[in-house]
Amino acid sequence: MKAAHPLTRRWGAGADALRGGAGCHFLLAEVMRVDIPFLLKGLAIGFSIAAPVGPIGALCIRRTLAEGRLVGLASGMGAATADMVYGAVAAFGLTAVSSFLVGQQVWFGLIGGAFLLYLGVRAFGAPPSREAAPPSASGLLRAYGSTFLLTLSNPVTILAFAAIFAGLGIAAGHDTRSAALLVAGVLLGSATWWVILSTGVGASQAWFNDARMRWVNRVAGVVIAAFGAAALLKALR
């Protein structure tokens, strides 16, 4: 008996279309049907993980108002990249990496908490600055790197991603292409939130005079420092 064509074994009757003139159209439709849901699910997950305003959100808002929209956006992109990294660990089922990072959460908490406390105190005492100088490349890199490291300092995020994936019926270690699209969606979703936040806050920048900016610095400083103190207390328990 003649062996079945490989395309027939995978797609059944649709393989006839692949071998005919409609091959490209059928293949594209099949790939879209299988893969696009993973990208969209990742986008929704990334957006929902990033949207709750915590210390990174407060830092992004304060930097946008004090230093300009680009600095705020760079700060958000640092957090989005860290979300992508932890999403990848969960999506690809890298249990050894996940176990190691979660096992070191005390040290991560101490370092991240201390850094947040420092940033909070610094923001609280910062003088108001309505006319932000154009950001330098090094300034943007520092803004990006600081939030990237701060977001990475909470490895429990991996568990959050794993729980969300499981709740949506997405098994860890799914095939590589689907996992990669899921992770890409997480990055896009998280980045979308930070673009919305920095753009929205930046649009109101002109409304903040010196007195209002002083209060922004104080409130942001207290919020960021409080999260830092909480992280330190949790790590020291």
Backbone hydrogen bonds in HBPLUS format (Angstrom, degrees):
<---DONOR---> <-ACCEPTOR-->    atom                        ^
c    i                          cat <-CA-CA->   ^        H-A-AA   ^      H-
h    n   atom  resd res      DA  || num        DHA   H-A  angle D-A-AA Bond
n    s   type  num  typ     dist DA aas  dist angle  dist       angle   num
A0008-THR N   A0005-HIS O   2.83 MM   3  5.10 123.1  2.15 106.0 121.9     1
A0009-ARG N   A0005-HIS O   3.02 MM   4  6.42 153.3  2.09 156.8 165.1     2
A0010-ARG N   A0006-PRO O   3.18 MM   4  6.45 146.4  2.30 141.6 149.8     3
A0011-TRP N   A0007-LEU O   2.78 MM   4  5.80 170.7  1.79 153.5 156.7     4
A0012-GLY N   A0008-THR O   2.70 MM   4  4.30 133.9  1.91 123.0 128.2     5
A0014-GLY N   A0011-TRP O   3.34 MM   3  5.56 141.9  2.50 134.4 126.0     6
A0015-ALA N   A0012-GLY O   3.01 MM   3  5.83 166.3  2.03 122.3 126.8     7
A0016-ASP N   A0013-ALA O   3.10 MM   3  5.96 159.0  2.15 123.2 127.1     8
A0017-ALA N   A0014-GLY O   3.09 MM   3  5.47 130.7  2.35 104.5 115.9     9
A0018-LEU N   A0015-ALA O   2.99 MM   3  4.87 115.9  2.41  90.4 106.9    10
A0019-ARG N   A0015-ALA O   3.03 MM   4  6.38 145.7  2.15 148.9 157.3    11
A0020-GLY N   A0017-ALA O   3.07 MM   3  4.92 144.9  2.20  94.4 105.2    12
A0023-GLY N   A0020-GLY O   3.24 MM   3  5.60 150.8  2.33 119.1 119.0    13
A0026-PHE N   A0022-ALA O   2.98 MM   4  6.18 162.2  2.01 160.3 165.5    14
A0027-LEU N   A0023-GLY O   2.93 MM   4  6.12 169.2  1.94 158.6 161.5    15
A0028-LEU N   A0024-CYS O   2.98 MM   4  6.08 163.6  2.00 149.0 153.5    16
A0029-ALA N   A0025-HIS O   3.01 MM   4  6.15 160.5  2.05 145.4 151.0    17
A0030-GLU N   A0026-PHE O   2.88 MM   4  6.13 155.2  1.94 151.1 158.3    18
A0031-VAL N   A0027-LEU O   2.94 MM   4  6.16 164.9  1.96 153.8 157.3    19
A0032-MET N   A0028-LEU O   2.91 MM   4  6.06 163.2  1.94 150.7 155.7    20
A0033-ARG N   A0029-ALA O   2.92 MM   4  6.04 155.8  1.97 143.1 150.0    21
A0034-VAL N   A0030-GLU O   3.05 MM   4  6.25 155.0  2.12 148.1 154.0    22
A0035-ASP N   A0031-VAL O   2.81 MM   4  5.79 168.1  1.83 156.6 160.5    23
A0036-ILE N   A0032-MET O   3.09 MM   4  5.27 152.2  2.17 128.2 136.8    24
A0038-PHE N   A0035-ASP O   2.95 MM   3  5.51 129.5  2.21 115.1 127.7    25
A0039-LEU N   A0035-ASP O   3.34 MM   4  6.76 153.7  2.42 149.8 157.3    26
A0039-LEU N   A0036-ILE O   3.03 MM   3  5.10 114.8  2.48 100.6 116.3    27
A0040-LEU N   A0036-ILE O   2.95 MM   4  6.22 163.5  1.98 162.8 167.3    28
A0041-LYS N   A0037-PRO O   2.86 MM   4  5.95 157.5  1.91 145.7 152.2    29
A0042-GLY N   A0038-PHE O   2.93 MM   4  6.04 159.4  1.97 144.4 150.4    30
A0043-LEU N   A0039-LEU O   2.92 MM   4  6.16 151.7  2.00 143.3 151.3    31
A0044-ALA N   A0040-LEU O   3.01 MM   4  6.26 160.1  2.05 148.5 152.8    32
A0045-ILE N   A0041-LYS O   2.93 MM   4  6.15 158.0  1.98 150.0 156.5    33
A0046-GLY N   A0042-GLY O   2.83 MM   4  5.98 168.3  1.85 154.5 157.6    34
A0047-PHE N   A0043-LEU O   3.03 MM   4  6.16 160.3  2.07 146.5 151.8    35
A0048-SER N   A0044-ALA O   3.01 MM   4  6.15 161.6  2.05 145.2 150.4    36
A0049-ILE N   A0045-ILE O   2.91 MM   4  6.09 149.1  2.01 151.6 160.0    37
A0050-ALA N   A0046-GLY O   3.11 MM   4  6.22 155.3  2.17 144.1 150.2    38
A0051-ALA N   A0047-PHE O   2.94 MM   4  5.91 153.1  2.01 152.3 159.2    39
A0058-ALA N   A0054-GLY O   2.96 MM   4  6.21 162.1  1.99 155.4 160.3    40
A0059-LEU N   A0055-PRO O   2.92 MM   4  6.05 153.3  1.99 141.5 149.2    41
A0060-CYS N   A0056-ILE O   2.85 MM   4  6.05 155.5  1.91 147.7 154.4    42
A0061-ILE N   A0057-GLY O   2.92 MM   4  6.15 162.0  1.96 152.3 156.7    43
A0062-ARG N   A0058-ALA O   2.98 MM   4  6.11 166.6  1.99 147.4 151.5    44
A0063-ARG N   A0059-LEU O   2.93 MM   4  6.05 161.0  1.97 147.8 153.3    45
A0064-THR N   A0060-CYS O   2.91 MM   4  6.02 153.2  1.98 145.0 152.6    46
A0065-LEU N   A0061-ILE O   3.09 MM   4  6.33 162.1  2.12 152.1 155.7    47
A0066-ALA N   A0062-ARG O   2.89 MM   4  5.99 157.4  1.94 148.1 155.3    48
A0067-GLU N   A0063-ARG O   2.70 MM   4  5.22 156.8  1.75 139.6 146.9    49
A0068-GLY N   A0064-THR O   3.05 MM   4  4.61 135.4  2.25 113.3 120.7    50
A0072-GLY N   A0068-GLY O   3.19 MM   4  6.53 161.2  2.23 151.0 156.6    51
A0073-LEU N   A0069-ARG O   2.84 MM   4  6.05 156.6  1.89 150.6 157.5    52
A0074-ALA N   A0070-LEU O   2.84 MM   4  6.02 158.3  1.88 146.5 152.6    53
A0075-SER N   A0071-VAL O   2.97 MM   4  6.17 152.0  2.05 144.2 151.7    54
A0076-GLY N   A0072-GLY O   3.03 MM   4  6.34 154.1  2.10 143.9 150.7    55
A0077-MET N   A0073-LEU O   2.86 MM   4  6.16 153.4  1.93 152.2 159.8    56
A0078-GLY N   A0074-ALA O   3.11 MM   4  6.35 143.9  2.25 142.2 150.6    57
A0079-ALA N   A0075-SER O   3.36 MM   4  6.75 155.2  2.43 145.0 150.2    58
A0080-ALA N   A0076-GLY O   2.91 MM   4  6.22 155.6  1.97 149.1 156.8    59
A0081-THR N   A0077-MET O   2.92 MM   4  6.08 153.7  1.99 144.6 150.4    60
A0082-ALA N   A0078-GLY O   3.15 MM   4  6.42 155.7  2.22 144.0 150.2    61
A0083-ASP N   A0079-ALA O   2.92 MM   4  6.23 154.7  1.99 149.6 157.0    62
A0084-MET N   A0080-ALA O   2.98 MM   4  6.25 150.1  2.07 142.6 150.7    63
A0085-VAL N   A0081-THR O   2.98 MM   4  6.33 152.1  2.06 146.1 153.4    64
A0086-TYR N   A0082-ALA O   3.03 MM   4  6.34 168.5  2.04 157.4 158.4    65
A0087-GLY N   A0083-ASP O   2.78 MM   4  5.87 148.9  1.87 144.9 155.1    66
A0088-ALA N   A0084-MET O   2.84 MM   4  6.01 146.8  1.95 144.6 152.9    67
A0089-VAL N   A0085-VAL O   3.09 MM   4  6.44 153.1  2.16 145.7 152.6    68
A0090-ALA N   A0086-TYR O   3.13 MM   4  6.38 157.5  2.18 144.0 149.2    69
A0091-ALA N   A0087-GLY O   2.76 MM   4  5.90 163.1  1.79 150.3 156.0    70
A0092-PHE N   A0088-ALA O   2.91 MM   4  5.79 165.8  1.93 148.9 152.2    71
A0094-LEU N   A0089-VAL O   3.04 MM   5  5.20 154.8  2.10 153.2 158.4    72
A0093-GLY N   A0090-ALA O   3.28 MM   3  5.21 153.8  2.35  97.8 105.3    73
A0173-GLY N   A0091-ALA O   2.90 MM  82  5.99 157.7  1.95 129.7 137.2    74
A0095-THR N   A0093-GLY O   2.86 MM   2  5.52 129.8  2.12 109.6  94.0    75
A0098-SER N   A0094-LEU O   2.94 MM   4  6.16 166.7  1.96 156.7 161.2    76
A0099-SER N   A0095-THR O   2.81 MM   4  5.86 164.4  1.83 147.7 151.9    77
A0100-PHE N   A0096-ALA O   3.05 MM   4  6.18 158.3  2.10 143.2 149.2    78
A0101-LEU N   A0097-VAL O   2.96 MM   4  6.18 170.5  1.97 156.9 158.9    79
A0102-VAL N   A0098-SER O   2.94 MM   4  6.05 170.5  1.95 155.5 158.6    80
A0103-GLY N   A0099-SER O   2.91 MM   4  5.87 146.9  2.02 137.9 147.7    81
A0104-GLN N   A0100-PHE O   3.12 MM   4  6.40 124.9  2.44 138.9 152.2    82
A0104-GLN N   A0101-LEU O   3.12 MM   3  5.22 141.3  2.27  98.1 109.1    83
A0105-GLN N   A0102-VAL O   3.20 MM   3  5.17 158.3  2.25 111.8 111.2    84
A0108-PHE N   A0104-GLN O   3.04 MM   4  6.33 165.1  2.07 155.2 160.0    85
A0109-GLY N   A0105-GLN O   2.74 MM   4  5.75 152.4  1.82 138.5 146.4    86
A0110-LEU N   A0106-VAL O   2.93 MM   4  6.22 152.5  2.01 147.0 154.0    87
A0111-ILE N   A0107-TRP O   3.00 MM   4  6.19 171.4  2.00 154.5 156.3    88
A0112-GLY N   A0108-PHE O   2.80 MM   4  5.82 166.7  1.81 152.8 157.2    89
A0113-GLY N   A0109-GLY O   2.79 MM   4  5.57 153.6  1.86 136.4 145.2    90
A0114-ALA N   A0110-LEU O   3.00 MM   4  6.02 159.1  2.05 140.3 146.3    91
A0115-PHE N   A0111-ILE O   3.01 MM   4  6.20 157.0  2.06 147.0 153.6    92
A0116-LEU N   A0112-GLY O   2.92 MM   4  6.12 158.5  1.97 148.9 154.7    93
A0117-LEU N   A0113-GLY O   2.91 MM   4  6.10 156.5  1.97 147.4 154.1    94
A0118-TYR N   A0114-ALA O   2.96 MM   4  6.20 156.7  2.02 145.9 151.9    95
A0119-LEU N   A0115-PHE O   2.91 MM   4  6.19 162.9  1.94 151.0 155.4    96
A0120-GLY N   A0116-LEU O   2.82 MM   4  5.99 153.3  1.89 148.9 156.5    97
A0121-VAL N   A0117-LEU O   3.01 MM   4  6.23 165.1  2.04 152.0 154.8    98
A0122-ARG N   A0118-TYR O   2.95 MM   4  6.11 160.9  1.99 149.6 155.7    99
A0123-ALA N   A0119-LEU O   2.85 MM   4  6.00 155.9  1.90 144.8 151.3   100
A0124-PHE N   A0120-GLY O   2.93 MM   4  6.09 157.3  1.98 148.3 154.6   101
A0125-GLY N   A0121-VAL O   3.26 MM   4  6.48 155.0  2.33 147.3 151.7   102
A0126-ALA N   A0123-ALA O   3.21 MM   3  5.08 157.9  2.27 100.2 106.9   103
A0140-LEU N   A0136-SER O   3.00 MM   4  6.30 157.4  2.05 152.1 157.3   104
A0141-LEU N   A0137-ALA O   2.97 MM   4  6.16 153.4  2.04 143.5 151.3   105
A0142-ARG N   A0138-SER O   2.90 MM   4  6.11 151.7  1.98 144.1 151.5   106
A0143-ALA N   A0139-GLY O   3.01 MM   4  6.23 158.3  2.05 145.4 151.3   107
A0144-TYR N   A0140-LEU O   2.92 MM   4  6.13 160.9  1.96 147.7 153.0   108
A0145-GLY N   A0141-LEU O   2.79 MM   4  5.90 168.8  1.80 150.3 154.1   109
A0146-SER N   A0142-ARG O   2.92 MM   4  5.92 159.6  1.96 147.8 152.7   110
A0147-THR N   A0143-ALA O   3.45 MM   4  6.60 168.4  2.46 145.2 147.2   111
A0148-PHE N   A0144-TYR O   3.00 MM   4  6.12 150.5  2.09 149.0 158.4   112
A0149-LEU N   A0145-GLY O   2.99 MM   4  6.13 166.1  2.01 150.4 152.9   113
A0150-LEU N   A0146-SER O   2.95 MM   4  6.09 154.7  2.02 141.9 150.0   114
A0151-THR N   A0147-THR O   2.93 MM   4  5.92 160.7  1.97 141.7 146.5   115
A0152-LEU N   A0148-PHE O   3.03 MM   4  6.22 152.1  2.11 141.7 149.9   116
A0153-SER N   A0149-LEU O   2.98 MM   4  6.13 124.9  2.30 137.0 150.7   117
A0153-SER N   A0150-LEU O   3.13 MM   3  5.08 137.1  2.33  92.7 105.0   118
A0154-ASN N   A0151-THR O   3.33 MM   3  5.92 160.2  2.37 114.8 116.7   119
A0157-THR N   A0154-ASN O   3.06 MM   3  6.07 170.2  2.07 127.2 130.3   120
A0158-ILE N   A0155-PRO O   2.94 MM   3  5.73 155.2  2.00 120.3 125.4   121
A0159-LEU N   A0156-VAL O   2.90 MM   3  5.26 120.8  2.25 105.5 119.4   122
A0160-ALA N   A0156-VAL O   3.15 MM   4  6.63 148.0  2.26 144.9 154.5   123
A0160-ALA N   A0157-THR O   3.07 MM   3  4.89 115.8  2.50  90.0 106.2   124
A0161-PHE N   A0157-THR O   2.93 MM   4  6.27 159.5  1.97 155.1 159.2   125
A0162-ALA N   A0158-ILE O   2.86 MM   4  6.15 163.1  1.89 151.8 157.0   126
A0163-ALA N   A0159-LEU O   2.86 MM   4  6.02 157.0  1.91 146.3 152.1   127
A0164-ILE N   A0160-ALA O   2.99 MM   4  6.20 159.7  2.03 149.1 154.4   128
A0165-PHE N   A0161-PHE O   2.83 MM   4  6.04 167.2  1.85 158.3 162.0   129
A0166-ALA N   A0162-ALA O   2.95 MM   4  6.10 160.4  1.99 145.3 150.9   130
A0167-GLY N   A0163-ALA O   2.90 MM   4  6.07 154.8  1.97 144.1 151.5   131
A0168-LEU N   A0164-ILE O   3.04 MM   4  6.27 137.8  2.22 144.9 155.3   132
A0168-LEU N   A0165-PHE O   3.20 MM   3  5.23 131.1  2.45  95.0 107.6   133
A0170-ILE N   A0165-PHE O   2.73 MM   5  4.91 162.6  1.76 155.9 149.7   134
A0169-GLY N   A0166-ALA O   2.97 MM   3  4.97 157.8  2.02 104.4 110.3   135
A0179-ALA N   A0175-ASP O   2.97 MM   4  6.19 164.6  2.00 160.8 165.9   136
A0180-ALA N   A0176-THR O   2.86 MM   4  6.01 156.1  1.92 148.3 155.0   137
A0181-LEU N   A0177-ARG O   3.01 MM   4  6.25 156.1  2.07 147.1 153.1   138
A0182-LEU N   A0178-SER O   2.92 MM   4  6.13 151.3  2.00 145.3 153.7   139
A0183-VAL N   A0179-ALA O   2.97 MM   4  6.23 158.1  2.01 149.3 154.4   140
A0184-ALA N   A0180-ALA O   2.88 MM   4  6.12 156.2  1.94 146.0 153.2   141
A0185-GLY N   A0181-LEU O   2.90 MM   4  6.08 151.5  1.98 143.0 150.5   142
A0186-VAL N   A0182-LEU O   2.99 MM   4  6.34 147.5  2.10 142.6 151.5   143
A0187-LEU N   A0183-VAL O   3.04 MM   4  6.40 159.3  2.08 152.2 156.4   144
A0188-LEU N   A0184-ALA O   2.97 MM   4  6.24 164.1  1.99 150.5 154.9   145
A0189-GLY N   A0185-GLY O   2.80 MM   4  5.92 162.4  1.83 152.8 157.9   146
A0190-SER N   A0186-VAL O   2.96 MM   4  6.07 168.0  1.97 151.0 154.4   147
A0191-ALA N   A0187-LEU O   2.86 MM   4  5.93 164.0  1.88 150.3 155.7   148
A0192-THR N   A0188-LEU O   2.86 MM   4  5.94 148.9  1.96 142.0 150.5   149
A0193-TRP N   A0189-GLY O   3.24 MM   4  6.56 153.8  2.31 144.3 149.6   150
A0194-TRP N   A0190-SER O   3.21 MM   4  6.60 160.4  2.25 150.3 155.0   151
A0195-VAL N   A0191-ALA O   2.92 MM   4  6.17 149.5  2.01 150.7 159.4   152
A0196-ILE N   A0192-THR O   3.00 MM   4  6.23 162.4  2.03 149.9 154.4   153
A0197-LEU N   A0193-TRP O   2.85 MM   4  6.11 165.4  1.87 155.5 159.6   154
A0198-SER N   A0194-TRP O   2.97 MM   4  5.94 170.8  1.98 144.2 147.1   155
A0199-THR N   A0195-VAL O   2.96 MM   4  5.87 155.4  2.02 143.6 151.1   156
A0200-GLY N   A0196-ILE O   2.88 MM   4  5.90 162.4  1.91 147.2 152.8   157
A0201-VAL N   A0197-LEU O   2.90 MM   4  6.01 170.3  1.91 156.2 159.2   158
A0202-GLY N   A0198-SER O   2.88 MM   4  5.73 152.5  1.96 133.4 142.4   159
A0203-ALA N   A0199-THR O   3.02 MM   4  6.14 140.6  2.18 140.7 149.6   160
A0204-SER N   A0201-VAL O   3.06 MM   3  5.48 145.0  2.19 108.0 117.8   161
A0205-GLN N   A0202-GLY O   3.17 MM   3  5.08 164.8  2.20 106.0 109.2   162
A0207-TRP N   A0204-SER O   3.05 MM   3  5.62 147.5  2.16 115.5 124.4   163
A0208-PHE N   A0205-GLN O   3.16 MM   3  5.70 155.6  2.22 114.5 121.0   164
A0213-MET N   A0209-ASN O   2.87 MM   4  6.04 159.7  1.91 157.4 163.9   165
A0214-ARG N   A0210-ASP O   2.93 MM   4  6.11 146.2  2.04 144.7 153.7   166
A0215-TRP N   A0211-ALA O   3.24 MM   4  6.59 150.6  2.33 141.4 148.2   167
A0216-VAL N   A0212-ARG O   2.88 MM   4  6.21 150.6  1.96 146.3 155.6   168
A0217-ASN N   A0213-MET O   2.90 MM   4  6.12 162.7  1.93 150.1 153.4   169
A0218-ARG N   A0214-ARG O   3.05 MM   4  6.30 153.3  2.12 140.5 147.9   170
A0219-VAL N   A0215-TRP O   2.85 MM   4  5.99 173.4  1.85 156.2 158.0   171
A0220-ALA N   A0216-VAL O   2.87 MM   4  5.89 167.0  1.89 151.8 156.2   172
A0221-GLY N   A0217-ASN O   2.85 MM   4  5.79 151.7  1.93 136.6 145.6   173
A0222-VAL N   A0218-ARG O   2.93 MM   4  6.14 158.1  1.98 148.4 153.4   174
A0223-VAL N   A0219-VAL O   2.95 MM   4  6.18 166.5  1.97 154.1 157.8   175
A0224-ILE N   A0220-ALA O   2.87 MM   4  6.00 172.2  1.88 156.0 158.4   176
A0225-ALA N   A0221-GLY O   2.91 MM   4  5.92 162.2  1.94 145.2 151.1   177
A0226-ALA N   A0222-VAL O   2.84 MM   4  5.91 151.5  1.92 145.1 153.2   178
A0227-PHE N   A0223-VAL O   3.08 MM   4  6.38 158.2  2.13 149.3 154.1   179
A0228-GLY N   A0224-ILE O   3.00 MM   4  6.27 152.2  2.08 144.1 152.5   180
A0229-ALA N   A0225-ALA O   2.81 MM   4  6.08 157.8  1.86 152.5 157.8   181
A0230-ALA N   A0226-ALA O   2.93 MM   4  6.12 158.5  1.97 147.1 153.2   182
A0231-ALA N   A0227-PHE O   2.94 MM   4  6.15 153.1  2.01 144.3 151.4   183
A0232-LEU N   A0228-GLY O   2.99 MM   4  6.25 154.6  2.06 147.2 154.0   184
A0233-LEU N   A0229-ALA O   2.92 MM   4  6.17 165.3  1.94 153.9 157.3   185
A0234-LYS N   A0230-ALA O   2.95 MM   4  6.10 158.8  2.00 146.7 152.6   186
A0235-ALA N   A0231-ALA O   3.01 MM   4  6.15 152.5  2.09 142.5 149.9   187
A0236-LEU N   A0232-LEU O   2.98 MM   4  6.16 142.5  2.12 146.9 157.2   188
